Amino acid sequence: MAKMRLLLLGLLIFFTPSLCCPEYQKQALLQFKASLIKAANGSSSESQLVDLESWNSTSDCCHWSRIICSSRLDSRNVIALYLDSLFAMQFPEPTVVTSIILTPLFRITSLMLLDISSNQIQGELPGSGFANLSKLVYLDMMLNGFSGSIPSQLFHLRHLQYVDMSSNSFHGILSGEVGSLQNLRVLKLDDNFLGGNIPKEMGNITKLQHLFLRGNKFSGGIPPSFLHLKELEELDLRDNLLSMEIPLHIGNLSNMTSLALSNNRLTGRIPSSIQKLAKLETIQLDNNLLTGEIPSWLFNIKSLKNLVLGGSNNLTWNNNDAKMVPKCMLSQLSMKSCGLAGEIPDWISTQKTLEFLDLSENQLEGVFPQWLAEMEVGSIILSDNSLTGSLPPRLFNSPTLAVLSLSRNNFSGELPANIGNASELMILMLAGNNFSGKVPESISMIYRLLILDLSSNRFSGNSFPDLSSNVLLGYIDFSSNELSGEIPTKFSQETRLLALGKNKFSGSLPRNLTNMIQLEHLDIHDNNITGELPEFMSQISTLQVLNLRNNSLQGSIPNSISNLSSLQILDLSSNYLVGEIPAKFGNLDGMIETPNTLSSSPDIFSMPHEVNDLIVNWKRSKQALSSASLELYSLLDLSMNQLSGAIPASLGTLKGLKLLNISHNNLSGKIPASFGDLESVESLDLSYNKLSGSLPRSLAKLQELAILDVSNNKLKGKIPVGGQMDTMNDPNDFANNSGLCGMQIQVSCPEDQLPPAKPHEDESKDAWFSWEGVGIGYSVGLFIAVGIIYFGQAPPANLCRRQRRQVV
């Protein structure tokens, strides 16, 4: 960008103060400023706008800040507008800044440069307006909220040399009119959503030197027409959905200096024609679906400085090429997950300019090479291998070492006492090894440290480095070691994550924890913490994760915990807590918001495969929740305690909960009908309590429910049907209750049993008279007939009446 701006300024003529800018251009700019003020929450104040104080009706607009005018003797036209970052950072972001505010600017037809980046402008680009800017050479629109498709009028701007549309929300397919941009020098459309194939007409832009389409949703293959771009120097198609093979003849683009195709779905082998690119400095092919061997000729490209391979590819390295002598001198080498085996290749020692080395996720063995410790590489990433031995002290005398990641190897021994000499170290990750002994006190001397992860080792001792002066240190993980004594609290106020779980810490929770005013993640599970859960914990208002599982906490749960409005994961399971579940838990705002609506976690949580995950009891087993996406989860686990009383109906307001576990307590009463409002819940465990009554019919509303366990209670009645409840068919989840029934456990409910068929009343009588009555009447008639014959007279009248009564 800086080069292009200098190029443009070189085209400008010297400033001549004799003439003023045209009145219509001045009024257009004042109208633009007024629109900005109105958009900024309707305030009439200019204080939130940056460097626009000079824009007023009484002065020449050529003297205003952010504006450059031409200096022709006959006119002074506005030719450049630097309108980036117009809103002050300390001022609240404007509620609505739509693309309509650009309308006045389109009247300035003399514009050659327009920079409106970093303003969060939303809406579709007005294509008709761009048609007026026929002299435009430089257009920067990055870091806004533009949406819709790129207007076709933009591709008619014949003088356009630079376009930056990164970090927007564009979508749709680029028009075939792209080919009319014959003089285009740079086209950058990073981080948008465009969709569809890259237009083949892009290959018609024969003057194109820099093409950046990074961070879009382009699919399909790389257009063969790109091979027509003979002047192309940089091609960046990273972070798309591109598939198919890399064009075989891409090596014909002889001016190429950078080829960046990372994070796509490209298949096939690395084209051999690439070795013809004599000017190539950077090649990035990682995280595709490429196959085959990594060609050794890559290291014969003398100009090559940055080589990034591996990741999700299925590339392999020929480890037998031990005598390889690279002709290049690399600054960056990444061969992550490339099948490297044996010791770290010796040929890397020839790369004296190496600044970044990533050989993670391979099968490397042996010790940490002394020659690598002496090379003074800035970033060394060797995690997920099988390296052994101790670390050479020389490594920490490096004045350039900034990143050291050796997690999940078999390193052992004590950390060198001189580790504090690595004054430039910012990230130190040694998790998942066999390091032992005390944590060196000298670590506190690394003042630039941002992330410190020593988890899953065998560090011991009851003393701890004083890290309170390490003001940048935001991530601290000492979990899964053998550390003892009281919980350490000598950490910076800026600490955001503190993980001390699975050690041998004892004593009560110290009040000094409240000194960490930025703390978001506190994990002290599986220790021997005693005493009560203190009220002062509610003073750490920034907490999002609080995990105190499997300790020896006693007493009741303070109502004040409900004041932690950001809390989205609370695990107090496996303690000795008593009393009732606070009804005010229904006010935990972090659990009320539905998942994925909470603010994003800081950057330290977004390091894939490097930062340890949070272990919780998730759906009947201990599972790791990715630290990179904790904002997606909201959990409440109070199981394995001695809580009593009724379940508060207020828990039903926690609509963001994905897991609610209050099993193995002494809870009684009915299951609240409000549980049917837990719209995000996937796992609901109420087992091993003293709950009575029936299951609420409202549970049928839970569309995300995957596990429901109400076993070992005193429940009765029909299990609700409908929705996910029809899939709850594991009898163990309903076992040991006093009278549950339902189709889920194949036990019929009394109300569902059909009564025996009852004939119609009249038909019943008719049938009785027709058969049984007739039978009895026949016997009586026969008896009377015999009597008449025998006695020679009719029977007495009372006998006939008695027989009739019997018949009736």
Secondary structure, 3 states (H helix, E strand, C coil): CHHHHHHHHHHCCCCCCCCCCCHHHHHHHHHHHHHHHHHCCCCCCCCCECCCCCCCCCCCHHHCCCEEECCCCCCCCEEEEECCCCECCCCCCCCCCEHHHHHHHHHCCCCCEEECCCCCCEEECCHHHHCCCCCCCEEECCCCEEEECCCHHHHHCCCCCEEECCCCEECCCCCHHHHHCCCCCEEECCCCCCCCECCHHHHHCCCCCEEECCCCCCEECCCHHHHHCCCCCEEECCCCEECCECCCCHHHCCCCCEEECCCCCCEECCCHHHHHCCCCCEEECCCCEEEEECCHHHHHCCCCCEEEEECCCEEECCCCCCCCCCCCCCCEEEEECCCCEECCCHHHHHCCCCCEEECCCCEECCECCHHHHCCCCCEEECCCCCCEECCCHHHHHCCCCCEEECCCCEEEEECCHHHHHCCCCCEEECCCCEEEECCCHHHHHCCCCCEEECCCCEEEECCCCCECCCCCCCEEECCCCEEEEECCCCECCCCCEEECCCCEEEECCCHHHHHCCCCCEEECCCCEECCECCHHHHHCCCCCEEECCCCCCEEECCHHHHHCCCCCEEECCCCEEEECCCHHHHHCHHHHCCCCCCCCCCHHHCCCCCCCCEEEEECCEEEEECHHHHHHCCEEECCCCEEEEECCHHHHHCCCCCEEECCCCEEEECCCHHHHHCCCCCEEECCCCEEEECCCHHHHHCCCCCEEECCCCEEEEECCCCHHHHHCCCHHHHCCCCEEEEHHHCECCHHHCCCCCCCCHHHHHHHHHHHHHHHHHHHHHHHHHHHHHHHCCCCCHHHHHHHHHHHC
